[in-house]
Amino acid sequence: MLTPVLVAISNTPRDYAWGSPTLIADLEGREPSGAPEAEVWFGDHPGSPAVVHDGTDRALDAWLPAVAAEQHVPAKLPYLLKLLAAGAPLSIQVHPSKEQAVEGFAREEAAGVPRDAGSRNYKDDNHKPEVIVALSDTFTALAGLRDLERTRALVEVLGDAPAVATLRAHLSAADAVEALRTTIAWLLGEADAAEIAQIVDAAASAGSDDFAAELELTRSLHAAYPADPGIVVALLMNLVELRRGEAIFVPAGVLHAYVAGMGVEIMAASDNVLRGGLTPKHIDVAELLALVDFRPAEPPFLRPTPAGDAEVFAPGIADFALGHLVKGAEARLALRGVSIALGVAGSATLTGASGATVTLAAGEAALVTPDESPLTSDGAGEVFVAMPGA
């Protein structure tokens, strides 16, 4: 007979330089560590697997294969759930499609590029679509390339410095995709440091009611990454201000960067990142240009769909969906596979179909096998539930 599982898991924050020194500590109700705390990973990714508190304290990437046969569940999770706290901007980046990841990983393996090399683009053969839901009152992000006419209007307010004129010329191509492709190729691969600095200085000193937020972001990015080409790439992107509970979905090919705030992030289980600025790390311009979707688009907001008493952020992919049990209302959520519940506010008691319970304070998590479905929350706290997609 199968034994249903509803068990606490935990992990420690990762201290990436862009992390916030206070946001995760404040959510968990503890004193800050004094170091930047950027992400807490809840999953079985070998880069930072969660610990299972069932008396063995095994890492989840070892625990799950050991019980998979008995539970009739996969031995590996298709998703990775994170708390993310940005105290400084993350790099501008893009993720590959599944096909691109398979090809790129095989190519670098055949070339003998070490998997931990700084120049390695493909750490695995998987895609990395992702959803982030804002937990802070506001969450600032850059997501996708802005409508070209709006971008041209922004560049018009930058004046007539020679490098600005060159930028304007690149953006003047009749075809929007070609205009954006050639512009980004110039910024990241051909423009010299003096040209980038000239454009950044023009944007930092410009004024515009229509683009006040974009120009203010330029000034703050310049302070964090002086004269980085990514600052100008950011001028081509949609600036998004999420309110708490709002989300964006970033599929393959979409340029994006998280700028400030805290959120719950769920993604396919991959570590494939191609960077395009705002970073001291390796930038492979040719590979980046091969992956980016240069079509202008509106910001990729993702609205939740009702699921009984709960709601689900479901981007329509097989890797993941993100359930949301709202504080203040009892809710039941049907699970689609091995799931991970994460408390983000208050203290919620979750009850599985077997009658097993676990209580989650903010920042605490539990792994749930699918035979505990439906999962019921008492409504005393707010909980997100990661699970496979449809």
C-alpha positions in Angstrom: 0.0 0.0 0.0 1.3 3.4 -0.9 2.2 5.8 1.9 1.0 9.4 1.1 3.7 12.0 1.8 3.2 15.5 3.2 6.6 16.5 4.6 8.5 19.7 5.4 11.5 20.7 3.3 13.9 23.7 3.6 16.9 25.4 2.1 19.2 28.2 2.8 19.4 31.5 0.8 21.9 31.9 -2.0 24.1 35.0 -1.6 24.3 36.3 -5.1 25.6 39.9 -5.2 22.3 41.3 -6.5 20.3 39.9 -3.6 18.5 42.0 -1.0 20.0 42.0 2.5 16.5 42.3 4.1 13.6 41.1 1.9 13.8 37.3 2.6 14.6 37.8 6.3 11.7 40.2 6.7 9.3 37.6 5.1 10.6 34.9 7.4 10.4 37.1 10.4 14.1 36.9 11.4 17.1 39.1 11.7 19.0 39.7 8.5 22.2 37.7 8.1 24.2 40.7 6.9 24.9 39.2 3.5 22.8 39.6 0.3 20.1 36.9 0.1 19.0 36.5 -3.4 17.2 33.2 -3.8 15.9 30.2 -1.9 15.5 27.1 -4.0 12.7 24.6 -3.3 13.3 21.7 -5.6 15.6 18.9 -6.5 17.9 20.9 -8.8 21.5 19.6 -8.0 22.7 23.2 -7.8 21.0 23.6 -4.5 18.6 20.8 -3.6 16.2 21.3 -0.7 16.5 19.1 2.5 13.7 16.7 3.4 12.7 16.8 7.1 11.5 13.2 7.4 14.1 12.1 10.0 16.7 11.5 7.4 17.5 15.0 6.3 18.4 13.8 2.9 18.7 16.2 -0.1 15.6 16.1 -2.2 17.6 15.0 -5.3 18.6 11.9 -3.4 15.3 11.4 -1.5 12.9 11.6 -4.5 14.5 8.8 -6.6 14.5 6.6 -3.5 10.8 6.8 -3.0 9.7 7.3 -6.6 9.1 3.6 -7.4 6.9 3.1 -4.3 5.0 6.3 -4.9 4.7 5.7 -8.6 5.9 9.3 -9.2 8.8 10.6 -11.4 12.2 10.5 -9.9 12.9 14.1 -10.9 10.8 17.2 -10.7 10.1 19.1 -13.9 10.1 22.4 -12.2 12.1 24.5 -9.7 10.3 26.8 -7.2 12.1 29.9 -5.8 11.8 32.8 -3.5 13.6 35.6 -5.4 14.7 38.9 -3.7 16.3 41.5 -6.0 18.1 44.3 -4.2 20.0 45.2 -7.4 19.2 44.5 -11.1 19.8 41.1 -12.4 21.4 40.7 -15.8 19.4 41.1 -19.0 19.0 37.5 -20.2 17.2 35.1 -22.5 16.5 31.4 -22.2 16.5 28.8 -25.1 13.7 26.7 -26.4 13.9 22.9 -25.7 15.2 22.3 -29.2 17.8 25.0 -28.9 18.9 23.7 -25.5 19.3 20.2 -26.8 21.4 21.3 -29.8 23.5 23.8 -27.8 24.2 21.4 -25.0 25.3 18.6 -27.4 27.5 21.1 -29.3 29.3 22.2 -26.2 29.6 18.7 -24.8 31.2 17.6 -28.2 33.5 20.6 -28.0 34.7 19.6 -24.5 33.7 22.8 -22.8 33.7 22.1 -19.1 30.2 22.4 -17.6 31.5 24.8 -14.9 33.4 27.1 -17.4 32.5 30.7 -17.3 32.1 30.7 -21.1 29.7 27.7 -21.1 26.2 28.7 -22.4 24.3 25.5 -22.0 24.5 23.8 -18.6 21.8 21.2 -19.5 19.6 20.2 -22.4 16.3 21.8 -21.1 14.4 24.9 -21.8 13.7 27.4 -19.0 10.4 29.2 -19.3 9.5 31.0 -16.1 6.7 32.8 -14.2 7.2 35.3 -11.4 4.5 36.5 -9.1 5.2 39.7 -7.1 5.3 39.4 -3.3 6.5 42.9 -2.5 4.1 45.8 -2.9 5.8 46.5 -6.3 8.1 44.4 -8.4 10.1 46.0 -11.2 11.1 44.1 -14.3 12.1 44.5 -17.9 10.2 42.0 -20.1 10.2 41.8 -23.9 10.9 44.4 -26.6 8.7 47.5 -26.6 6.6 48.6 -29.6 9.1 50.1 -32.0 7.3 53.4 -32.5 7.3 54.0 -28.8 11.0 53.2 -28.6 11.7 55.6 -31.4 9.7 58.3 -29.5 11.9 57.6 -26.4 15.1 57.9 -28.4 13.9 61.3 -29.8 14.1 62.8 -26.3 17.8 61.8 -26.0 19.0 64.7 -28.2 21.5 64.7 -31.1 24.8 63.4 -29.8 26.6 61.4 -32.5 26.1 58.0 -30.8 22.4 58.8 -30.3 22.1 59.6 -34.0 23.7 56.2 -34.8 21.2 54.5 -32.4 18.4 56.3 -34.1 19.6 55.2 -37.6 19.7 51.5 -36.5 16.2 51.8 -35.3 14.9 53.4 -38.5 14.7 50.1 -40.6 11.2 49.6 -41.9 11.0 46.0 -40.5 10.7 46.1 -36.7 12.3 42.7 -36.2 15.3 43.7 -38.3 15.6 47.1 -36.7 15.7 45.6 -33.2 18.1 42.8 -34.2 20.6 45.1 -35.8 20.4 47.6 -33.0 21.1 45.1 -30.3 23.8 43.5 -32.4 25.5 46.9 -32.6 25.1 47.7 -29.0 26.5 44.5 -27.7 29.1 43.7 -30.4 30.1 46.8 -32.4 29.6 50.0 -30.4 32.6 51.1 -28.5 32.7 52.2 -24.9 32.7 55.9 -25.8 29.5 55.5 -27.9 27.7 53.6 -25.1 28.7 56.2 -22.5 27.5 59.0 -24.8 24.0 57.4 -25.1 23.8 56.6 -21.4 24.8 60.2 -20.5 22.2 61.5 -22.9 19.5 59.3 -21.4 20.6 60.1 -17.8 20.3 63.8 -18.4 17.1 63.8 -20.6 13.7 64.7 -19.3 10.3 63.4 -20.5 6.9 63.1 -18.9 6.1 60.1 -21.2 9.3 58.2 -20.4 10.1 59.5 -16.9 10.2 56.0 -15.4 12.4 54.6 -18.2 14.9 57.5 -17.8 15.0 57.2 -14.1 15.8 53.5 -14.5 18.7 54.4 -16.8 20.1 56.6 -14.0 19.9 53.8 -11.4 21.3 51.2 -13.8 24.2 53.5 -14.7 25.0 53.8 -10.9 25.0 50.0 -10.6 26.7 49.1 -13.9 28.5 52.3 -15.3 28.2 52.6 -19.0 27.2 48.9 -19.5 25.8 48.3 -23.0 22.8 46.6 -21.3 21.7 50.0 -20.1 20.9 51.0 -23.7 19.4 47.5 -24.4 17.1 48.2 -21.4 15.8 51.3 -23.2 14.4 49.1 -25.9 12.5 46.9 -23.4 9.1 47.0 -21.7 9.4 48.4 -18.2 6.9 46.6 -16.0 5.8 47.5 -12.5 3.9 44.5 -11.0 1.7 45.0 -8.0 1.6 42.3 -5.3 -0.1 39.2 -6.7 0.5 40.2 -10.4 2.6 38.0 -12.6 4.5 37.8 -15.9 5.3 34.7 -17.9 8.7 34.7 -19.7 8.9 32.0 -22.5 11.9 31.1 -24.6 13.4 33.9 -26.6 12.0 36.8 -24.5 14.7 39.2 -23.2 14.1 40.1 -19.6 15.6 41.3 -16.4 14.3 41.5 -12.8 15.2 44.9 -11.4 13.9 45.2 -7.8 11.5 43.5 -5.4 10.6 40.1 -4.1 8.6 37.4 -5.8 7.7 33.7 -6.1 9.3 32.3 -9.2 8.7 28.9 -10.9 10.5 27.7 -13.9 11.4 24.5 -15.8 14.3 22.7 -14.1 17.2 24.2 -16.0 20.1 26.5 -15.5 20.5 27.7 -19.1 21.0 31.5 -19.3 22.3 33.6 -22.2 23.2 37.1 -20.9 22.8 40.4 -22.7 24.1 43.1 -20.4 24.1 44.4 -16.8 26.6 41.8 -15.8 30.3 41.2 -15.5 29.7 37.6 -16.6 30.3 36.1 -20.1 28.2 37.5 -22.9 28.1 35.4 -26.1 26.6 37.9 -28.5 26.2 35.6 -31.5 24.5 32.9 -29.4 22.3 35.5 -27.7 21.2 36.9 -31.1 20.4 33.4 -32.3 17.9 32.9 -29.4 16.2 36.3 -29.0 12.7 36.8 -30.3 13.0 40.3 -31.7 9.3 40.8 -32.3 7.9 43.8 -30.3 5.2 42.8 -27.9 3.2 44.0 -24.9 4.5 43.0 -21.5 3.8 39.3 -21.0 1.3 39.5 -18.1 -0.1 36.2 -16.8 -3.5 36.3 -15.0 -4.5 33.4 -12.8 -7.5 31.2 -13.6 -10.0 30.1 -10.9 -9.6 26.6 -9.6 -12.4 26.0 -7.2 -11.6 27.9 -4.0 -8.1 28.6 -5.3 -6.5 30.0 -8.4 -3.7 28.8 -10.7 -1.1 30.6 -12.8 -1.0 28.3 -15.7 1.0 29.3 -18.8 -0.1 26.2 -20.7 3.1 24.2 -20.6 3.8 20.7 -19.3 6.6 21.7 -16.9 4.7 23.6 -14.3 1.7 25.5 -13.0 1.5 27.6 -9.8 -1.4 27.2 -7.5 -2.4 30.1 -5.1 -4.2 29.6 -1.9 -5.3 33.0 -0.7 -5.1 34.1 3.0 -8.5 34.5 4.6 -10.4 31.8 2.8 -10.4 28.0 3.2 -9.4 26.5 -0.1 -9.0 23.1 -1.8 -6.5 22.6 -4.6 -6.4 19.5 -6.9 -2.7 18.5 -7.4 -1.3 17.4 -10.8 1.7 15.5 -9.5 4.5 15.8 -6.9 4.0 19.3 -5.6 5.7 21.8 -3.3 3.7 24.2 -1.1 5.4 27.4 0.0 4.0 29.7 2.7 4.4 33.4 2.0 2.3 35.2 4.6 0.7 34.2 8.0 0.7 30.6 9.1 -1.4 28.1 7.1 -2.2 24.5 8.1 -2.4 22.3 5.0 -4.3 18.9 5.1 -3.9 16.2 2.6 -6.4 13.5 1.5 -4.9 11.1 4.1 -5.6 13.5 6.9 -1.9 14.3 7.3 -1.2 18.0 8.1 1.7 20.4 8.0 1.7 24.0 9.1 3.7 26.5 7.1 4.8 29.9 8.3 6.1 32.4 5.7 9.2 31.1 4.0 8.5 27.4 5.0 7.7 24.7 2.5 6.5 21.1 2.2 6.6 18.4 -0.5 3.3 16.7 -1.3 2.8 13.5 -3.2 -0.2 13.4 -5.6 -2.2 10.9 -3.5 -2.6 13.7 -0.9 -4.8 15.5 -3.5 -6.9 17.6 -2.9 -4.8 19.7 -0.6 -6.8 21.9 1.8 -5.7 25.1 3.4 -7.3 26.5 6.6 -7.1 30.0 5.2 -5.0 31.4 8.0 -2.1 32.0 5.7 -1.1 32.5 2.0 0.4 29.6 0.2 1.7 29.0 -3.3 1.8 25.4 -4.7 4.2 24.4 -7.5 3.1 21.4 -9.5 3.5 20.0 -13.0 1.5 21.7 -15.8 -1.4 20.4 -17.7 
